[in-house]
Amino acid sequence: MKPIDDHLKENLTILFVGFNPSIRSGEVGHHYANPNNRFWKILFEAGLTPRKYEASEDGDLVERGYGFTNIVARPTKAADEITKEEYREGREILKEKIQRFKPKVVCFVGKGVYQEYSGRKTAPWGVQTESVVPGTIDFIAPSSSGLVRMRMEEIVEIYKQLTKLIEE
């Protein structure tokens, strides 16, 4: 299965970074396309979008200033299928993308994504005190996967911090 396209342009407001595409995303070629993934609902409920978008509209959000990529491009059933080598390679590719496109905020959709990227063992939700790439803000949000055990209200509250951050 081939990787799905990134949606990138220079000076995005937010670059959302996931682990890697789901099998469903790989099949349809759109980010966060698994029906059990709550990403699009979370963005709407947190006030980041004026309505609930569909995964098929992911490319349209670039004009709103939102971009999409992953630390690993290969679609898998679960993140535990990603190899150390894929993370090592993906980490460097992601740093290059961030340096090149200079998003204001890099939102890691899942604490594990950020930990793989930064090499840091622990990190709180929200804005990080130090960014990996200077000139951007690193923000950690919960994964939107339906497998996450946090209550939806808690997840949305963390994403609302992102809304406030970009409004400032």
BELSULFEN-V970766 format. One record per residue. RES is the residue in three letters. PHI is phi in radians with two decimals (999 if undefined). NEAR is the number of other ideal C-beta (glycine too) atoms within 8 Angstrom. D_CENTER is the distance of its C-alpha to the mean C-alpha in whole Angstrom. Layout:
BEGIN
RES&PHI&NEAR&D_CENTER ; RES&PHI&NEAR&D_CENTER
END
This chain:
BEGIN
MET&999&6&21 ; LYS&-1.46&4&19 ; PRO&-1.09&8&15 ; ILE&-1.61&12&14 ; ASP&-1.21&6&14 ; ASP&-1.25&8&11 ; HIS&-2.09&12&11 ; LEU&-2.37&11&12 ; LYS&-2.76&7&15 ; GLU&-1.19&6&17 ; ASN&1.04&7&16 ; LEU&-1.06&14&13 ; THR&-1.25&9&13 ; ILE&-2.37&15&9 ; LEU&-1.89&16&7 ; PHE&-1.51&11&3 ; VAL&-2.13&13&3 ; GLY&-1.79&15&4 ; PHE&-1.09&13&8 ; ASN&-2.95&12&9 ; PRO&-1.21&14&11 ; SER&-1.30&11&13 ; ILE&-1.02&11&17 ; ARG&-1.05&9&17 ; SER&-1.07&16&14 ; GLY&-1.10&13&16 ; GLU&-1.18&8&19 ; VAL&-1.74&9&18 ; GLY&1.36&7&16 ; HIS&-2.35&10&13 ; HIS&-1.25&13&9 ; TYR&0.96&12&9 ; ALA&-1.61&13&13 ; ASN&-1.09&11&15 ; PRO&-1.05&5&17 ; ASN&-1.47&7&16 ; ASN&-1.50&12&12 ; ARG&-1.74&11&13 ; PHE&-0.90&10&9 ; TRP&-1.17&13&12 ; LYS&-1.16&8&14 ; ILE&-1.10&13&12 ; LEU&-1.00&12&11 ; PHE&-1.14&13&15 ; GLU&-1.16&9&17 ; ALA&-1.51&11&15 ; GLY&1.46&7&16 ; LEU&-1.43&11&14 ; THR&-2.30&11&15 ; PRO&-1.33&3&19 ; ARG&-2.67&5&19 ; LYS&-1.44&8&17 ; TYR&-1.39&12&16 ; GLU&-1.76&6&16 ; ALA&-0.97&12&13 ; SER&-1.13&7&16 ; GLU&-1.74&8&16 ; ASP&-0.95&12&12 ; GLY&-1.14&7&14 ; ASP&-1.17&8&16 ; LEU&-1.30&13&13 ; VAL&-1.04&12&14 ; GLU&-1.20&5&17 ; ARG&-1.48&8&16 ; GLY&1.68&7&14 ; TYR&-1.95&13&10 ; GLY&-2.06&15&9 ; PHE&-2.42&13&6 ; THR&-2.72&12&7 ; ASN&-2.41&11&7 ; ILE&-1.25&13&9 ; VAL&-2.24&10&12 ; ALA&-1.45&8&13 ; ARG&-1.26&10&15 ; PRO&-1.19&11&15 ; THR&-2.47&11&16 ; LYS&-1.19&5&17 ; ALA&-2.51&5&16 ; ALA&-1.10&8&14 ; ASP&-1.24&4&17 ; GLU&-1.50&6&18 ; ILE&-1.35&11&16 ; THR&-1.51&5&19 ; LYS&-1.02&5&19 ; GLU&-1.11&6&20 ; GLU&-1.10&10&17 ; TYR&-1.13&12&15 ; ARG&-1.04&8&18 ; GLU&-1.16&8&18 ; GLY&-1.08&13&14 ; ARG&-1.01&11&14 ; GLU&-1.20&8&16 ; ILE&-1.09&8&15 ; LEU&-1.12&12&12 ; LYS&-1.01&11&14 ; GLU&-1.09&8&16 ; LYS&-1.09&12&13 ; ILE&-1.15&14&13 ; GLN&-1.11&8&16 ; ARG&-1.27&7&17 ; PHE&-1.60&13&15 ; LYS&0.87&10&15 ; PRO&-1.16&13&13 ; LYS&-1.17&10&14 ; VAL&-2.21&13&11 ; VAL&-1.90&14&8 ; CYS&-1.72&12&5 ; PHE&-1.51&13&5 ; VAL&-1.51&13&4 ; GLY&2.21&13&8 ; LYS&-1.07&11&10 ; GLY&-1.09&9&11 ; VAL&-1.07&14&8 ; TYR&-1.12&14&10 ; GLN&-1.10&11&13 ; GLU&-1.13&11&13 ; TYR&-1.25&13&12 ; SER&-1.52&10&14 ; GLY&1.38&4&17 ; ARG&-1.46&7&18 ; LYS&-1.36&3&19 ; THR&-2.28&4&18 ; ALA&-2.89&9&16 ; PRO&-1.42&6&16 ; TRP&-1.13&8&14 ; GLY&1.60&8&13 ; VAL&-1.18&8&14 ; GLN&-1.59&13&15 ; THR&-1.15&3&19 ; GLU&-2.38&5&18 ; SER&-1.53&10&15 ; VAL&-1.19&8&15 ; VAL&-1.83&9&16 ; PRO&-0.98&4&19 ; GLY&1.66&5&18 ; THR&-2.12&12&15 ; ILE&-1.86&10&13 ; ASP&-1.55&13&11 ; PHE&-2.25&14&10 ; ILE&-1.87&13&9 ; ALA&-2.11&12&8 ; PRO&-1.09&12&10 ; SER&-1.07&12&8 ; SER&-1.62&11&9 ; SER&-1.04&10&11 ; GLY&-1.16&7&15 ; LEU&-1.40&6&16 ; VAL&-1.18&9&15 ; ARG&-1.51&3&18 ; MET&-1.18&7&17 ; ARG&-1.21&5&19 ; MET&-0.95&9&17 ; GLU&-1.08&6&19 ; GLU&-1.15&9&17 ; ILE&-1.08&15&14 ; VAL&-1.07&11&15 ; GLU&-1.04&8&16 ; ILE&-1.20&12&14 ; TYR&-1.16&14&12 ; LYS&-1.12&10&15 ; GLN&-1.07&12&15 ; LEU&-1.14&15&12 ; THR&-1.03&11&15 ; LYS&-1.09&8&17 ; LEU&-1.03&11&16 ; ILE&-1.38&11&16 ; GLU&-1.39&5&19 ; GLU&-1.30&4&21
END
